[in-house]
Amino acid sequence: QVQLVESGGGLVQAGGSMRLSCTASGSILRINAMGWYRQSPGNQRELVATIGSTSSAKYADSVTGRFTISRDNAKNTVYLQMNSLKPEDTAVYYCKGKFRTNWSTPPTDYWGQGTQVTVSS
């Protein structure tokens, strides 16, 4: 019912920048919070940043001051601007959103397919 498509991943050198985008499509009545998560080999998926419907943002301690999450409600898109990247930021980054697709059921979480971010030292 809702599709999330991420883009913008790739290879970057340490200290560099990268911007991820995630666009939602489908039968969307309302978008609540959206966020970015990441998972590296051997580790659990972890929260990177979230942004509420009023654009209030929260960040993991490890990315505070380096990453910025934002959203464009008109485009159903959330962004993650990543600066001063470190090798430990290397992971698959996933977009997640909480969407209301009808008025008879509560909002539901949907995930994107993930995009690889690799930071070389």
C-alpha positions as CSV (number, residue, x, y, z in Angstrom):
1,Q,0.0,0.0,0.0
2,V,2.9,2.3,0.7
3,Q,6.3,2.1,-1.1
4,L,9.4,3.8,0.2
5,V,12.3,4.3,-2.2
6,E,15.7,5.4,-1.0
7,S,18.4,7.0,-3.1
8,G,21.7,8.7,-2.6
9,G,23.9,6.0,-1.1
10,G,27.4,5.1,-2.4
11,L,31.1,5.4,-1.6
12,V,32.6,8.5,0.0
13,Q,35.9,9.2,1.7
14,A,36.1,10.0,5.4
15,G,35.3,13.6,6.1
16,G,33.1,13.8,3.1
17,S,29.3,14.4,2.8
18,M,26.4,12.6,1.3
19,R,22.6,13.1,1.2
20,L,20.1,10.4,1.3
21,S,16.5,10.8,0.0
22,C,13.5,8.6,0.7
23,T,10.2,9.2,-1.2
24,A,6.9,7.6,-0.3
25,S,4.2,6.7,-2.7
26,G,0.9,4.8,-2.6
27,S,-2.4,5.2,-0.8
28,I,-1.3,7.8,1.8
29,L,-3.8,9.7,3.8
30,R,-1.3,11.1,6.3
31,I,2.4,10.7,7.1
32,N,3.3,10.8,10.8
33,A,6.9,10.4,11.8
34,M,9.6,9.4,9.4
35,G,13.2,8.3,10.2
36,W,16.4,6.8,9.1
37,Y,17.9,3.6,10.6
38,R,21.1,1.8,9.7
39,Q,22.5,-1.7,10.1
40,S,26.1,-2.8,9.7
41,P,27.3,-6.4,9.4
42,G,27.0,-8.2,12.7
43,N,25.1,-5.4,14.4
44,Q,21.4,-4.7,15.1
45,R,19.6,-2.1,13.2
46,E,19.8,1.2,15.0
47,L,18.1,4.5,14.9
48,V,19.9,7.3,13.2
49,A,17.4,10.1,13.2
50,T,13.6,10.7,13.3
51,I,11.5,13.7,12.3
52,G,7.9,14.2,13.4
53,S,5.0,15.6,11.4
54,T,5.8,19.1,12.7
55,S,9.5,18.6,11.8
56,S,10.8,18.1,15.4
57,A,13.9,16.0,15.0
58,K,15.8,13.6,17.2
59,Y,19.3,12.1,16.6
60,A,21.4,9.3,17.8
61,D,24.3,10.6,19.9
62,S,26.8,9.2,17.4
63,V,25.5,11.5,14.6
64,T,24.4,14.6,16.5
65,G,26.1,17.6,15.0
66,R,27.0,15.8,11.8
67,F,23.7,14.6,10.4
68,T,20.6,16.6,9.7
69,I,17.2,15.1,8.9
70,S,14.5,17.1,7.1
71,R,11.3,16.4,5.3
72,D,9.3,17.9,2.4
73,N,5.7,17.1,3.0
74,A,4.6,18.2,-0.4
75,K,6.9,15.6,-2.0
76,N,6.4,12.9,0.6
77,T,10.1,12.9,1.0
78,V,12.5,12.7,3.9
79,Y,16.2,13.6,3.6
80,L,19.3,12.8,5.6
81,Q,22.2,15.1,5.1
82,M,25.4,13.5,6.4
83,N,28.5,15.5,6.9
84,S,31.9,14.7,8.4
85,L,31.4,11.1,7.6
86,K,33.4,8.5,9.4
87,P,34.2,4.9,8.5
88,E,32.0,3.7,11.4
89,D,29.1,5.3,9.6
90,T,29.4,2.5,7.0
91,A,26.1,0.6,6.9
92,V,22.9,0.0,5.0
93,Y,20.6,2.9,5.7
94,Y,16.9,2.3,5.8
95,C,14.0,4.7,5.7
96,K,11.0,4.1,7.8
97,G,7.7,6.0,8.0
98,K,4.5,5.7,9.9
99,F,1.6,6.1,7.5
100,R,-2.2,6.2,7.7
101,T,-3.6,4.6,4.6
102,N,-7.3,4.5,5.8
103,W,-9.4,5.9,8.6
104,S,-10.4,2.6,10.1
105,T,-7.0,1.3,11.1
106,P,-4.2,2.8,13.1
107,P,-1.1,4.2,11.3
108,T,1.3,1.5,10.2
109,D,5.1,1.4,9.8
110,Y,6.6,0.8,6.4
111,W,10.3,0.3,5.5
112,G,12.3,1.0,2.4
113,Q,14.6,-1.5,0.9
114,G,17.8,0.2,2.1
115,T,20.7,1.9,0.5
116,Q,24.4,1.1,1.1
117,V,26.7,3.9,2.5
118,T,30.4,3.1,2.5
119,V,32.9,5.5,4.1
120,S,36.5,4.8,3.2
121,S,39.3,5.8,5.6
